[in-house]
Amino acid sequence: MDLLAPILHALQQFHLTPWKLVGFAGTFMFTSRWFVQLYYTRKYKRVVMPLAFWWLSVIGSALLLAYFTVGKNDSVGILSNFFPVFVSVYNLVVHMRHRRRDAAAEV
C-alpha cells in the first residue's frame, strides 16, 4: 500500500484548469498523429505520412505552445514544442504547393 500513497496523494491534489484542458487537448492531438500514421501505413502496406498527420502536428504543437507559454510559463515545454510546429507548417506548405502545381498541370 505504501507504493500507492504518492499516486493517491497526487490525484487528490490534481486540479483541472482551463489551461490544463488546453494542454491535454494538445497532448492528445500531438500523440494521435502517430495512430493516424500507423493506420495509413498498415492500410497501404508502406510508410505513409498522411496530410492529417501534419494537421494534427500543427494543431497539437500550437495548443501545447499556448499551454506552456501562457498557462504554465515553462521554457522547457516552449522549446520542445517550438520547432515541431515550424516543421509541420513547412510540410503543409510544401504539400499545398505540390497540389496547386498538379492542379495547374491538369488544366
Secondary structure, 3 states (H helix, E strand, C coil): CCCCHHHHHHHHHCCCCHHHHHHHHHHHHHHHHHHHHHHHHHHHCCCCCCHHHHHHHHHHHHHHHHHHHHHCCCHHHHHHHHHHHHHHHHHHHHHHHHHHHHHHHHC
